[in-house]
Amino acid sequence: MQVQAKWENQLLDLAGKIPHSSTRPFFSYWAGDAALRKAYNLAEKITARQSKSFHFASSLLPEEKRLAVRALYAFCRTVDDIVDTSTDDTRESQLDYWRGMVEHASFLDGDLVAAAWADTLSRYQIPRHYALQLIDGVNRDLTQSRYQTFEELATYCYGVASTVGLMSMYIIGFNSNKAVPYAIKLGVALQMTNILRDVGEDFQNGRLYLPREELAYYGIREQDIVEGHVTDNWRQFMKFQIERTRQLYEDSWEGVKMLEREGQFAIGAASVFYQGILDEIEKNDYDVFTQRANLSALSKLRKVPALWLKIKAL
């Protein structure tokens, strides 16, 4: 039996004991509602524009669930943009608006992202505290720009990524609450992949998401990151980070078979595509200062046959 790390238990406590959801929406499909169709269409456009990997993976879902997870993405993207681009005097009021929207389904007329997200929240009976945790998670960027330990960083990853996985699980459908720790691990792995890819860009924005304890262990100072030198110490540090992240992906795979069958391929694709980013970082000799590791559309397509066989074997 696998022993859970301290950080895993902390994140399970944050997730709480959640009710097992039916794999079917709470009430019937809204295809005949023109206003909601417009709202979901906007969410689809936001997803296509902002995240090619998420858009590709979600395209593997049936239409109703595909549009629902894109409404989730549009909500996450909107909240994240508030933190990144709004002024100090308007930011908190905007976040409070979204907290009120989540808690009471109240939103402004004409707010299409909120309309699509409110509909998804209600129909799929998504626990609202996950959406509130996500808002608090992205808001954390305003108060914390350094993380001393991996345990601290994992808590951040839970807030901005694992919560998304847990909410997605309600849309896709799952057959057991035993899927929860796997969704949490996958969220941490996905966010760690983003962090490792974006070290240079994040540092330019004043944020360093790498655990300071681990940087010190490998003899890396912040000045080394400022200078962007790929040294042997940096390579060893990145090898360790990538190995741990890959193990999280491997551990989380057990949870895929607990999802409703029609959603397994989409979640598997997200996992495989993001692992491909780690491969690209290695191909770039761990230079995340001047190069941004990306997986091309062709590279994603090449991974699909092996993924299909892996899903079929579940």
N, C-alpha and C positions, 0 to 999 in steps of 0.2 A: 504493500500500500504506500502510495506516495505521500511524503510528509509535506505539509504546506508551510511555506515560509511565513514569517511574521507579517510581511506586507500583504500577502494574500488574505490572511485572516482579517486584517484591518479593512481591506476592500470589501470582503464579504459582509462585514458589519455595516459598511456604508450602503451596500445593496439592500440589506434587510431581508426579512422573510416576505416573499412576494407570492401573491396568488397565481396559481397556474391558469393560463388563459386558454380559452378555446382557440382553435386554429382558424375559426371562421369569424368574420366581422360581426359586430354586435347587431347591426341592422343592415338592410339591403343596399346594394350598389347604387351609387348616385349618378349613373351615366346620363340620366335624363335631366339633371339639374345644370342648366347652362352657366349659372354663376359659379358653381363649384368646378365645373369643367374648366372655366377660365382661370380659376385660382390654381388648379392642379397643373394647367399648362404653363403657368408662370414658374411654378416650382420646378417643372421639368427643364425649362430654359435655364434657370439658375444653376441647376446641377450640371447640365451639359457645358455651360460656360466655365464653371469653377473647378470641376473635378472630373477629368476624363476617366480616371480609374473607377470612381464610384458610379459614374454614368454607365460605363461599360458593364460593370458587375451587376448593377440593378436592372439592366436591360434583359438579364437572364430570368427575371421573375415574370409571373403572369401579370397582365395589365393592371389589375386593381392593386395588387401589392407593390408593383413597380412604381406606380404613381404615389402610393402612400409613403414608401421609403424616400422618394424624392421630395415629398412635402416635409419629411423629417429633416432631410439634408438642407432644404431651403431655410427652415427654422434655425438650424445650427449655424449656417452661414450668416444669416442675418444678425444673430446675437453676437457672433464672433466679430463681424464687421463693426458693430456698435463699440465694442471694446477697443478695436484697432484704430478707428477713424473718427469717432465722435469727440467733441470737445468736453472738457472736464465738467462744465456747467450743465450739459445736457445728457451726459452718459448715464448717470444714475436714474434719471427720470425715464429714460428709454428702457433701461433694464427692468425697472419697476413695472413698466407697461407690459413687458413680456411675462414677468412673474404673474401679474394679474390675469393676463390672457390664459396662462397655463392653469392657474388655480380656479378661475371663474368663467373661462371661455368667453371673456368680454374683450372685444377689440373694435377698432375704428372701422366705420363703413369704408369700403374700398381697399382695405388692407388684405390683399389677396394671399400673401404668404400666411398670415394669421388665419384666414378663412380655411385654407387647405389643411393647415396644421391642427386647428381646432376640430375639424371633421375627422382627421386621422386619429387624434387622441381619443375621441369619443367612440368611434366605430371599433377600434381595436383594443379599447379598454387598457390603454397604456398607463402604468403607474405614474402619476404626475410628479412624484418626488424625483424621478430620474431627470425629467426636463428641468426641474428647479436646480438639481445638482449640476446639470450642465451649465446653466446660467452662472451659478456660483463658480464653477470651474474656469470658465473663460474669463470671468471677472477677476480671478486670482492673478492674472497677468499684470493687473494694475498695482498690485501690492507686493508681489514677490517676483524677483528676476533671477534669483540664484537658489540652488537646491543643494543641501549639504550631503544628503544620503540618497541612495536609490529608493529607500522606503518613502521618503518625502516626494520624490519624483513620481513614483508609482501612484501616489494619491492624486497628484496633478493629472496624470494620464487617465486615471479612473474618471475624474470629473469631466474631462474634455473628450474622451474617446470611449471608455467602457460603457458609460451611460448611453452612448449612441447605439452600441451593440445590444445592450439590454432592451432598449426601446425597439430596435429593429426586430428583435426576437419575438416581440408581441405581434408585429405585423406579419412576419414570416410564418409564425406558428411553431410551437415546441411541445414535446410530449412529456417533459419531466423538468422539475425545478433543478435537477442535477445539472442542467445545461448552464446555470448561472455562473459558476466559477470559470467555466470555459469561455463564456462570453466576456468575462472580465479580463482574462488573460489575453484573449485576442485583441481587445481594445488597447491594452497596455503595449502589446507587440506592434500594433499599427501606429500608435502614437510615438513609440520609441523609434520606429522607422522614419517617421517624419522628422523627429528631433535629430537623428544622425545625419539625415540628408541635408538639413537646413542649418547646420551649425554656423556657417559663415553668415548667412542672411540674418539669422536670429541675433547673432552677436552684434551685428551692425545696428540692430534695433534695440540694443541694450539688454538683451536677454541671453542667459547661458543656462540651458536646461540640463547640462551634464552634471552628474553628481561630483561635488567638489572633493569628497573623500577619495573617490576613484581616480580623479585627475591627479591628486597629490600622490597617490600610490604609484602611478606611472610617471611621476616626475614632471608633470605638465603644469605650467603656470598660465594664468590668463593672458600674460604678455605673449606667450607662445601662440595663443589663439588669435590675438590681435595681429601678429605678424603672419599668421597663416602658413607656418612652415610644416611640411609633412616630414616629420622626423621618425626615427625608429621607435621612439617612445610613443609617438602619436599612433603609429601603425599598430603597436601592441595594444594600446588602449582601445582603438577602434575594433580590433579583432575580438577583444573581450566583449565589447558592447554588442557586436553583431552576433557572436556565438550565443549570448544570453537571449537576445531577441529571437533568434532562430529557434531556440529551445522553447520559448513561449509560444511561437507559432505551432511547433510540433505538439506541445502539450494541449493546445486549444483544439486540435483537430478532432479529438474524441467527442467534442460537443457538437460537431457538425451533424453527426448521425442522429442527434436528439432533436434536430429541426424537422419541420414538415418537409417531405421529400422535394416538393417543387421549389424550395428555397435553398437546398443544400448546395446546388451548383453555383448560385450567386455568391453565397458566403465563402465557399471554397475558392471562387475566382478572386474575390477581394484579398483573401489570404495569400494566394499564390502570386498575384500581381505585385503586392507590396513586398513580398519576399524577393521578388525580382529586383526591386530597388536596392536591396542589400547587396545583391550580386553586382549591380552597376557601381556601387560605391567601391567594392573590391577591385573591379576592372579599372577604376579611376585612381588606383593606388591610394585610396583613402583620402583623396583631396576633395574635401567638402567645403573648401574655402573659395576656390575659383571655378569649380565645376558643380553643376546640379545634376544628380543622378536621376535619370528618367527612364521609364520603360516605354518604348515605342508601341504604337498600335499593332505593328507586325509582330513584335516580340510577345505581346499579350496573346495574339491569335495562335502563335506557335505553342503556347503553353496549354491551350484548350484541350487538345486530344488526350494528353497525359492526365489532365485534371478530370476529364470525363471518365476515364478508366478508374481513377481513384475514387470518384464519387460512386460509380457503379458497384464498386467492391464493398461499399459500406453495408 
